[in-house]
Amino acid sequence: MLIDVLQISYLSSVVVVFLITVSLISIQQGLPKLQRLELALCWVMILSPAVEFMSLLDFEIPWLVVAFIHASPLLLGPLIERYRNETDSSYVAHWRSVIHFVPFVAFFTYRLFDSTEVTPAVGVLYLTQIIYYQISLIKVKGLFQSSVAPQNKTSSMLIPQKLLMSFYFLFSAAGVIQMAGYFFNFEQLWLLLHITNTFVFIYVVLLCRGYINLLLKKLESLNQSSY
């Protein structure tokens, strides 16, 4: 029963985020950079449990897609780094941004050619990448002490900055626990998956709230300009 409810919630979340993404692009004729990063983070988090849900539905997924989904959590760190730099208005050289995505590309390529299992060495590197960005988030920025973004940027945000960073930390921490459980064959892995999925659903609810607030602000500004 619980699995059925999670499946329905998961599929509903995918549809909702797709509609929000498409409608924002249509309304704004494109997306501000912060919104692109917020939605990218959301899509990555939604994709992460996709393989488990599709396997429950006996749905065959091409291995190319499966390999990408397995590697997708490694995109969270580079995306949150870009988000952090954008809110700080910090200039980062293009080549330095590209370096952050190297672990994702490496692990994705590895899974393309090895569909059997993840070796302990590769698993350690996988966990190291995620933990690195968690430490960076706390040490450099402070998990609950993120800087205040300029007003022109906060007006386009769908989720408050501190809340988004805290949410990233919780989701990535759950990913670390899941990978550790995979190596030690913990039967509680399904419970951890359910917890991770709950985080995703909460994110989607927050995204919907931000989307509605953004529309209300636009309608209010239109009404004021008409007077």
C-alpha atoms as an extended CHARMM CRD file, in Angstrom:
* protein
*
       227  EXT
         1         1  MET       CA              0.0000000000        0.0000000000        0.0000000000  PROA      1               0.0000000000
         2         2  LEU       CA              2.7960000000        2.4030000000        0.9560000000  PROA      2               0.0000000000
         3         3  ILE       CA              4.6600000000        1.6300000000       -2.2690000000  PROA      3               0.0000000000
         4         4  ASP       CA              1.5170000000        2.3170000000       -4.3380000000  PROA      4               0.0000000000
         5         5  VAL       CA              1.0340000000        5.6900000000       -2.6430000000  PROA      5               0.0000000000
         6         6  LEU       CA              4.6950000000        6.5670000000       -3.2440000000  PROA      6               0.0000000000
         7         7  GLN       CA              4.4160000000        5.5830000000       -6.9090000000  PROA      7               0.0000000000
         8         8  ILE       CA              1.3820000000        7.8020000000       -7.4140000000  PROA      8               0.0000000000
         9         9  SER       CA              3.0360000000       10.6790000000       -5.5270000000  PROA      9               0.0000000000
        10        10  TYR       CA              6.2120000000       10.2670000000       -7.5350000000  PROA      10              0.0000000000
        11        11  LEU       CA              4.4870000000       10.2760000000      -10.9340000000  PROA      11              0.0000000000
        12        12  SER       CA              2.3220000000       13.2320000000       -9.8580000000  PROA      12              0.0000000000
        13        13  SER       CA              5.4550000000       15.1500000000       -8.8050000000  PROA      13              0.0000000000
        14        14  VAL       CA              7.0920000000       14.5690000000      -12.1850000000  PROA      14              0.0000000000
        15        15  VAL       CA              3.9940000000       15.8650000000      -13.9850000000  PROA      15              0.0000000000
        16        16  VAL       CA              3.6870000000       18.9060000000      -11.6830000000  PROA      16              0.0000000000
        17        17  VAL       CA              7.3430000000       19.9260000000      -12.0710000000  PROA      17              0.0000000000
        18        18  PHE       CA              7.1010000000       19.4690000000      -15.8470000000  PROA      18              0.0000000000
        19        19  LEU       CA              4.0420000000       21.7440000000      -16.0000000000  PROA      19              0.0000000000
        20        20  ILE       CA              5.7280000000       24.3580000000      -13.7770000000  PROA      20              0.0000000000
        21        21  THR       CA              8.8540000000       24.3200000000      -15.9400000000  PROA      21              0.0000000000
        22        22  VAL       CA              6.9440000000       24.6580000000      -19.2020000000  PROA      22              0.0000000000
        23        23  SER       CA              4.5820000000       27.3450000000      -17.8930000000  PROA      23              0.0000000000
        24        24  LEU       CA              7.4180000000       29.4490000000      -16.4630000000  PROA      24              0.0000000000
        25        25  ILE       CA              9.2640000000       29.3190000000      -19.7850000000  PROA      25              0.0000000000
        26        26  SER       CA              6.0770000000       30.3090000000      -21.6180000000  PROA      26              0.0000000000
        27        27  ILE       CA              5.1000000000       33.1250000000      -19.2260000000  PROA      27              0.0000000000
        28        28  GLN       CA              8.5610000000       34.6560000000      -18.8690000000  PROA      28              0.0000000000
        29        29  GLN       CA              9.8080000000       33.8440000000      -22.3730000000  PROA      29              0.0000000000
        30        30  GLY       CA             12.7740000000       32.1050000000      -20.7910000000  PROA      30              0.0000000000
        31        31  LEU       CA             14.0520000000       31.5020000000      -17.2760000000  PROA      31              0.0000000000
        32        32  PRO       CA             16.3110000000       33.6680000000      -15.0760000000  PROA      32              0.0000000000
        33        33  LYS       CA             19.5590000000       31.9090000000      -14.1230000000  PROA      33              0.0000000000
        34        34  LEU       CA             18.4950000000       31.2750000000      -10.5190000000  PROA      34              0.0000000000
        35        35  GLN       CA             15.2580000000       29.6560000000      -11.6400000000  PROA      35              0.0000000000
        36        36  ARG       CA             17.1480000000       27.4860000000      -14.1210000000  PROA      36              0.0000000000
        37        37  LEU       CA             19.4080000000       26.2670000000      -11.3260000000  PROA      37              0.0000000000
        38        38  GLU       CA             16.4940000000       25.6850000000       -8.9240000000  PROA      38              0.0000000000
        39        39  LEU       CA             14.5770000000       23.6730000000      -11.5000000000  PROA      39              0.0000000000
        40        40  ALA       CA             17.6980000000       21.7520000000      -12.5180000000  PROA      40              0.0000000000
        41        41  LEU       CA             18.2550000000       20.7510000000       -8.8790000000  PROA      41              0.0000000000
        42        42  CYS       CA             14.6240000000       19.6810000000       -8.6650000000  PROA      42              0.0000000000
        43        43  TRP       CA             14.8160000000       17.5720000000      -11.8340000000  PROA      43              0.0000000000
        44        44  VAL       CA             17.9870000000       15.8230000000      -10.6620000000  PROA      44              0.0000000000
        45        45  MET       CA             16.3970000000       14.9810000000       -7.3090000000  PROA      45              0.0000000000
        46        46  ILE       CA             13.2740000000       13.6650000000       -9.0160000000  PROA      46              0.0000000000
        47        47  LEU       CA             15.3180000000       11.5410000000      -11.4290000000  PROA      47              0.0000000000
        48        48  SER       CA             17.4090000000        9.9240000000       -8.6640000000  PROA      48              0.0000000000
        49        49  PRO       CA             14.7720000000        7.3900000000       -7.4810000000  PROA      49              0.0000000000
        50        50  ALA       CA             13.3350000000        6.8240000000      -10.9780000000  PROA      50              0.0000000000
        51        51  VAL       CA             15.0540000000        3.4560000000      -11.5440000000  PROA      51              0.0000000000
        52        52  GLU       CA             13.5680000000        1.9640000000       -8.3690000000  PROA      52              0.0000000000
        53        53  PHE       CA             10.0600000000        3.1660000000       -9.2050000000  PROA      53              0.0000000000
        54        54  MET       CA             10.2260000000        1.9670000000      -12.8090000000  PROA      54              0.0000000000
        55        55  SER       CA             11.4800000000       -1.4550000000      -11.7020000000  PROA      55              0.0000000000
        56        56  LEU       CA              8.4330000000       -1.7740000000       -9.4440000000  PROA      56              0.0000000000
        57        57  LEU       CA              6.2370000000       -1.0690000000      -12.4640000000  PROA      57              0.0000000000
        58        58  ASP       CA              8.1190000000       -3.6700000000      -14.5800000000  PROA      58              0.0000000000
        59        59  PHE       CA              9.0390000000       -0.8560000000      -16.9420000000  PROA      59              0.0000000000
        60        60  GLU       CA             12.1160000000       -1.4520000000      -19.0950000000  PROA      60              0.0000000000
        61        61  ILE       CA             14.4960000000        1.5000000000      -19.2090000000  PROA      61              0.0000000000
        62        62  PRO       CA             17.3510000000        1.7980000000      -21.7420000000  PROA      62              0.0000000000
        63        63  TRP       CA             20.7140000000        1.3280000000      -20.0320000000  PROA      63              0.0000000000
        64        64  LEU       CA             21.8670000000        4.7470000000      -21.2350000000  PROA      64              0.0000000000
        65        65  VAL       CA             19.0690000000        6.3150000000      -19.1650000000  PROA      65              0.0000000000
        66        66  VAL       CA             19.7640000000        4.0450000000      -16.1780000000  PROA      66              0.0000000000
        67        67  ALA       CA             23.4730000000        4.9670000000      -16.2170000000  PROA      67              0.0000000000
        68        68  PHE       CA             22.5970000000        8.6610000000      -16.3310000000  PROA      68              0.0000000000
        69        69  ILE       CA             20.1760000000        8.3200000000      -13.4100000000  PROA      69              0.0000000000
        70        70  HSD       CA             22.7700000000        6.4210000000      -11.3600000000  PROA      70              0.0000000000
        71        71  ALA       CA             25.2560000000        9.2400000000      -11.9550000000  PROA      71              0.0000000000
        72        72  SER       CA             22.7420000000       12.0770000000      -11.5440000000  PROA      72              0.0000000000
        73        73  PRO       CA             23.3520000000       12.6520000000       -7.7650000000  PROA      73              0.0000000000
        74        74  LEU       CA             26.8630000000       13.7780000000       -8.7180000000  PROA      74              0.0000000000
        75        75  LEU       CA             25.2580000000       16.7270000000      -10.4930000000  PROA      75              0.0000000000
        76        76  LEU       CA             23.7950000000       18.0960000000       -7.2730000000  PROA      76              0.0000000000
        77        77  GLY       CA             27.1230000000       19.3490000000       -5.9000000000  PROA      77              0.0000000000
        78        78  PRO       CA             28.1740000000       21.2840000000       -9.0280000000  PROA      78              0.0000000000
        79        79  LEU       CA             24.6560000000       22.7380000000       -9.3730000000  PROA      79              0.0000000000
        80        80  ILE       CA             24.5070000000       23.9330000000       -5.7600000000  PROA      80              0.0000000000
        81        81  GLU       CA             27.9890000000       25.4290000000       -6.2280000000  PROA      81              0.0000000000
        82        82  ARG       CA             26.7880000000       27.3670000000       -9.2840000000  PROA      82              0.0000000000
        83        83  TYR       CA             23.6740000000       28.4490000000       -7.3680000000  PROA      83              0.0000000000
        84        84  ARG       CA             25.7890000000       29.6740000000       -4.4650000000  PROA      84              0.0000000000
        85        85  ASN       CA             28.0980000000       31.6630000000       -6.7540000000  PROA      85              0.0000000000
        86        86  GLU       CA             25.1140000000       33.1760000000       -8.5440000000  PROA      86              0.0000000000
        87        87  THR       CA             23.4420000000       34.3540000000       -5.3480000000  PROA      87              0.0000000000
        88        88  ASP       CA             26.7570000000       35.8890000000       -4.2330000000  PROA      88              0.0000000000
        89        89  SER       CA             27.3260000000       37.4550000000       -7.6600000000  PROA      89              0.0000000000
        90        90  SER       CA             30.7710000000       35.8080000000       -7.5920000000  PROA      90              0.0000000000
        91        91  TYR       CA             32.6780000000       35.5370000000      -10.8600000000  PROA      91              0.0000000000
        92        92  VAL       CA             33.9540000000       32.0340000000      -11.5680000000  PROA      92              0.0000000000
        93        93  ALA       CA             36.0570000000       31.1870000000      -14.6130000000  PROA      93              0.0000000000
        94        94  HSD       CA             34.3400000000       28.8980000000      -17.1120000000  PROA      94              0.0000000000
        95        95  TRP       CA             37.0340000000       26.2090000000      -16.8700000000  PROA      95              0.0000000000
        96        96  ARG       CA             36.6330000000       26.0410000000      -13.0960000000  PROA      96              0.0000000000
        97        97  SER       CA             32.8940000000       25.4430000000      -13.4950000000  PROA      97              0.0000000000
        98        98  VAL       CA             33.5580000000       22.6290000000      -15.9600000000  PROA      98              0.0000000000
        99        99  ILE       CA             35.9330000000       20.8700000000      -13.5360000000  PROA      99              0.0000000000
       100       100  HSD       CA             33.0820000000       20.4110000000      -11.0460000000  PROA      100             0.0000000000
       101       101  PHE       CA             31.2190000000       18.2270000000      -13.5650000000  PROA      101             0.0000000000
       102       102  VAL       CA             34.1660000000       15.8630000000      -14.2430000000  PROA      102             0.0000000000
       103       103  PRO       CA             33.1660000000       13.3030000000      -11.5080000000  PROA      103             0.0000000000
       104       104  PHE       CA             29.6620000000       13.0480000000      -13.0010000000  PROA      104             0.0000000000
       105       105  VAL       CA             31.0160000000       12.4780000000      -16.5170000000  PROA      105             0.0000000000
       106       106  ALA       CA             33.5470000000        9.9120000000      -15.2380000000  PROA      106             0.0000000000
       107       107  PHE       CA             30.9740000000        7.9150000000      -13.2330000000  PROA      107             0.0000000000
       108       108  PHE       CA             28.4020000000        8.0980000000      -16.0540000000  PROA      108             0.0000000000
       109       109  THR       CA             30.9860000000        6.7370000000      -18.5190000000  PROA      109             0.0000000000
       110       110  TYR       CA             31.9640000000        4.0130000000      -16.0600000000  PROA      110             0.0000000000
       111       111  ARG       CA             28.3520000000        2.8540000000      -15.6670000000  PROA      111             0.0000000000
       112       112  LEU       CA             27.8410000000        2.8580000000      -19.4250000000  PROA      112             0.0000000000
       113       113  PHE       CA             30.5840000000        0.2610000000      -19.8600000000  PROA      113             0.0000000000
       114       114  ASP       CA             30.0620000000       -1.6680000000      -16.6240000000  PROA      114             0.0000000000
       115       115  SER       CA             26.4200000000       -2.5050000000      -15.9660000000  PROA      115             0.0000000000
       116       116  THR       CA             27.0750000000       -5.2230000000      -13.3740000000  PROA      116             0.0000000000
       117       117  GLU       CA             28.0950000000       -3.5330000000      -10.1300000000  PROA      117             0.0000000000
       118       118  VAL       CA             29.9150000000       -0.5960000000       -8.5930000000  PROA      118             0.0000000000
       119       119  THR       CA             33.3380000000       -1.5360000000       -7.2200000000  PROA      119             0.0000000000
       120       120  PRO       CA             34.2740000000       -0.3670000000       -3.7100000000  PROA      120             0.0000000000
       121       121  ALA       CA             36.9600000000        1.9710000000       -5.1140000000  PROA      121             0.0000000000
       122       122  VAL       CA             34.4720000000        3.6740000000       -7.4360000000  PROA      122             0.0000000000
       123       123  GLY       CA             31.8970000000        3.8040000000       -4.6440000000  PROA      123             0.0000000000
       124       124  VAL       CA             34.3690000000        5.5600000000       -2.3400000000  PROA      124             0.0000000000
       125       125  LEU       CA             35.0690000000        8.1750000000       -5.0440000000  PROA      125             0.0000000000
       126       126  TYR       CA             31.3040000000        8.5780000000       -5.5340000000  PROA      126             0.0000000000
       127       127  LEU       CA             30.7650000000        9.2050000000       -1.8190000000  PROA      127             0.0000000000
       128       128  THR       CA             33.8190000000       11.4700000000       -1.5990000000  PROA      128             0.0000000000
       129       129  GLN       CA             32.4010000000       13.8060000000       -4.2590000000  PROA      129             0.0000000000
       130       130  ILE       CA             29.0790000000       14.1620000000       -2.4350000000  PROA      130             0.0000000000
       131       131  ILE       CA             30.6780000000       14.6160000000        0.9940000000  PROA      131             0.0000000000
       132       132  TYR       CA             33.0750000000       17.2260000000       -0.4240000000  PROA      132             0.0000000000
       133       133  TYR       CA             30.1980000000       19.5220000000       -1.3960000000  PROA      133             0.0000000000
       134       134  GLN       CA             28.4520000000       18.9180000000        1.9260000000  PROA      134             0.0000000000
       135       135  ILE       CA             31.5750000000       20.0120000000        3.8080000000  PROA      135             0.0000000000
       136       136  SER       CA             32.0070000000       22.9450000000        1.4290000000  PROA      136             0.0000000000
       137       137  LEU       CA             28.4330000000       24.0510000000        2.0530000000  PROA      137             0.0000000000
       138       138  ILE       CA             28.9510000000       24.0680000000        5.8230000000  PROA      138             0.0000000000
       139       139  LYS       CA             32.5470000000       25.2960000000        5.9660000000  PROA      139             0.0000000000
       140       140  VAL       CA             32.5740000000       28.0130000000        3.3070000000  PROA      140             0.0000000000
       141       141  LYS       CA             29.0080000000       29.2090000000        3.4630000000  PROA      141             0.0000000000
       142       142  GLY       CA             27.4510000000       27.8670000000        6.5850000000  PROA      142             0.0000000000
       143       143  LEU       CA             24.4090000000       25.6620000000        6.1860000000  PROA      143             0.0000000000
       144       144  PHE       CA             22.0360000000       28.0910000000        7.8780000000  PROA      144             0.0000000000
       145       145  GLN       CA             24.0910000000       31.2510000000        7.3830000000  PROA      145             0.0000000000
       146       146  SER       CA             23.8570000000       31.8010000000        3.6300000000  PROA      146             0.0000000000
       147       147  SER       CA             24.3200000000       35.3570000000        2.4510000000  PROA      147             0.0000000000
       148       148  VAL       CA             21.4270000000       37.5560000000        1.4650000000  PROA      148             0.0000000000
       149       149  ALA       CA             20.9340000000       37.7350000000       -2.2770000000  PROA      149             0.0000000000
       150       150  PRO       CA             20.2000000000       41.0920000000       -3.9430000000  PROA      150             0.0000000000
       151       151  GLN       CA             16.5410000000       42.1080000000       -4.2000000000  PROA      151             0.0000000000
       152       152  ASN       CA             16.5030000000       41.7830000000       -7.9910000000  PROA      152             0.0000000000
       153       153  LYS       CA             17.4870000000       38.1320000000       -7.6200000000  PROA      153             0.0000000000
       154       154  THR       CA             15.2910000000       37.1460000000       -4.6780000000  PROA      154             0.0000000000
       155       155  SER       CA             12.2560000000       38.3620000000       -6.6140000000  PROA      155             0.0000000000
       156       156  SER       CA             12.7710000000       35.5520000000       -9.1460000000  PROA      156             0.0000000000
       157       157  MET       CA             13.5830000000       32.8100000000       -6.6270000000  PROA      157             0.0000000000
       158       158  LEU       CA             11.1260000000       29.9410000000       -6.3660000000  PROA      158             0.0000000000
       159       159  ILE       CA             12.5220000000       28.6580000000       -3.0430000000  PROA      159             0.0000000000
       160       160  PRO       CA             14.2830000000       30.7060000000       -0.3130000000  PROA      160             0.0000000000
       161       161  GLN       CA             18.0650000000       30.3990000000       -0.4820000000  PROA      161             0.0000000000
       162       162  LYS       CA             18.6410000000       29.0070000000        3.0250000000  PROA      162             0.0000000000
       163       163  LEU       CA             15.8240000000       26.5060000000        2.6130000000  PROA      163             0.0000000000
       164       164  LEU       CA             17.1650000000       25.2910000000       -0.7380000000  PROA      164             0.0000000000
       165       165  MET       CA             20.6810000000       24.7520000000        0.6500000000  PROA      165             0.0000000000
       166       166  SER       CA             19.3390000000       22.9460000000        3.7180000000  PROA      166             0.0000000000
       167       167  PHE       CA             17.1830000000       20.7810000000        1.4790000000  PROA      167             0.0000000000
       168       168  TYR       CA             20.1780000000       19.9340000000       -0.7250000000  PROA      168             0.0000000000
       169       169  PHE       CA             22.1560000000       18.8850000000        2.3480000000  PROA      169             0.0000000000
       170       170  LEU       CA             19.3920000000       16.5450000000        3.5550000000  PROA      170             0.0000000000
       171       171  PHE       CA             18.8900000000       14.9680000000        0.1350000000  PROA      171             0.0000000000
       172       172  SER       CA             22.5950000000       14.4420000000       -0.5340000000  PROA      172             0.0000000000
       173       173  ALA       CA             23.0710000000       13.0120000000        2.9810000000  PROA      173             0.0000000000
       174       174  ALA       CA             20.3400000000       10.4780000000        2.2350000000  PROA      174             0.0000000000
       175       175  GLY       CA             22.2130000000        9.5960000000       -0.9790000000  PROA      175             0.0000000000
       176       176  VAL       CA             25.3790000000        8.8820000000        1.0220000000  PROA      176             0.0000000000
       177       177  ILE       CA             23.4570000000        6.6000000000        3.3940000000  PROA      177             0.0000000000
       178       178  GLN       CA             21.8560000000        4.7820000000        0.4550000000  PROA      178             0.0000000000
       179       179  MET       CA             25.2010000000        4.1240000000       -1.2340000000  PROA      179             0.0000000000
       180       180  ALA       CA             26.6910000000        2.9070000000        2.0640000000  PROA      180             0.0000000000
       181       181  GLY       CA             23.6870000000        0.6110000000        2.5020000000  PROA      181             0.0000000000
       182       182  TYR       CA             24.2200000000       -0.7280000000       -1.0160000000  PROA      182             0.0000000000
       183       183  PHE       CA             27.7710000000       -1.8290000000       -0.1910000000  PROA      183             0.0000000000
       184       184  PHE       CA             26.8810000000       -3.3570000000        3.1850000000  PROA      184             0.0000000000
       185       185  ASN       CA             23.6560000000       -5.0140000000        1.8890000000  PROA      185             0.0000000000
       186       186  PHE       CA             21.3980000000       -3.3900000000        4.4580000000  PROA      186             0.0000000000
       187       187  GLU       CA             17.7840000000       -4.5460000000        4.1570000000  PROA      187             0.0000000000
       188       188  GLN       CA             16.7260000000       -1.1310000000        5.4370000000  PROA      188             0.0000000000
       189       189  LEU       CA             17.6770000000        0.3270000000        2.0360000000  PROA      189             0.0000000000
       190       190  TRP       CA             14.0190000000        0.5630000000        1.0080000000  PROA      190             0.0000000000
       191       191  LEU       CA             13.2160000000        2.5990000000        4.1140000000  PROA      191             0.0000000000
       192       192  LEU       CA             16.0320000000        5.0130000000        3.2470000000  PROA      192             0.0000000000
       193       193  LEU       CA             14.6810000000        5.2450000000       -0.2840000000  PROA      193             0.0000000000
       194       194  HSD       CA             11.2420000000        6.1770000000        1.0650000000  PROA      194             0.0000000000
       195       195  ILE       CA             12.7970000000        8.8970000000        3.2340000000  PROA      195             0.0000000000
       196       196  THR       CA             14.6700000000       10.2920000000        0.2260000000  PROA      196             0.0000000000
       197       197  ASN       CA             11.4890000000       10.2900000000       -1.8240000000  PROA      197             0.0000000000
       198       198  THR       CA              9.7020000000       12.1580000000        0.9530000000  PROA      198             0.0000000000
       199       199  PHE       CA             12.3490000000       14.8780000000        0.6430000000  PROA      199             0.0000000000
       200       200  VAL       CA             11.5980000000       15.0790000000       -3.0800000000  PROA      200             0.0000000000
       201       201  PHE       CA              7.8680000000       15.4620000000       -2.4720000000  PROA      201             0.0000000000
       202       202  ILE       CA              8.4930000000       18.2380000000        0.0590000000  PROA      202             0.0000000000
       203       203  TYR       CA             10.7000000000       20.0020000000       -2.4920000000  PROA      203             0.0000000000
       204       204  VAL       CA              7.9300000000       19.8070000000       -5.0980000000  PROA      204             0.0000000000
       205       205  VAL       CA              5.4210000000       21.2930000000       -2.6360000000  PROA      205             0.0000000000
       206       206  LEU       CA              7.8110000000       24.1770000000       -1.9110000000  PROA      206             0.0000000000
       207       207  LEU       CA              8.3740000000       24.6410000000       -5.6340000000  PROA      207             0.0000000000
       208       208  CYS       CA              4.6110000000       24.8580000000       -6.2160000000  PROA      208             0.0000000000
       209       209  ARG       CA              4.3090000000       27.4320000000       -3.4460000000  PROA      209             0.0000000000
       210       210  GLY       CA              7.1000000000       29.5250000000       -4.9530000000  PROA      210             0.0000000000
       211       211  TYR       CA              5.5140000000       29.2270000000       -8.3890000000  PROA      211             0.0000000000
       212       212  ILE       CA              2.1420000000       30.4430000000       -7.1110000000  PROA      212             0.0000000000
       213       213  ASN       CA              3.7380000000       33.3280000000       -5.1920000000  PROA      213             0.0000000000
       214       214  LEU       CA              5.6500000000       34.3600000000       -8.3010000000  PROA      214             0.0000000000
       215       215  LEU       CA              2.4550000000       34.4150000000      -10.3560000000  PROA      215             0.0000000000
       216       216  LEU       CA              0.6500000000       36.4400000000       -7.6790000000  PROA      216             0.0000000000
       217       217  LYS       CA              3.4840000000       39.0110000000       -7.6570000000  PROA      217             0.0000000000
       218       218  LYS       CA              3.2940000000       39.3290000000      -11.4340000000  PROA      218             0.0000000000
       219       219  LEU       CA             -0.4840000000       39.7710000000      -11.3380000000  PROA      219             0.0000000000
       220       220  GLU       CA             -0.1350000000       42.3940000000       -8.5880000000  PROA      220             0.0000000000
       221       221  SER       CA              2.4470000000       44.3360000000      -10.5930000000  PROA      221             0.0000000000
       222       222  LEU       CA              0.1980000000       44.1870000000      -13.6650000000  PROA      222             0.0000000000
       223       223  ASN       CA             -2.7650000000       45.4800000000      -11.6820000000  PROA      223             0.0000000000
       224       224  GLN       CA             -0.7020000000       48.3440000000      -10.2560000000  PROA      224             0.0000000000
       225       225  SER       CA              0.5960000000       49.3250000000      -13.6850000000  PROA      225             0.0000000000
       226       226  SER       CA             -2.9390000000       49.4140000000      -15.0750000000  PROA      226             0.0000000000
       227       227  TYR       CA             -4.0290000000       52.1450000000      -12.6380000000  PROA      227             0.0000000000
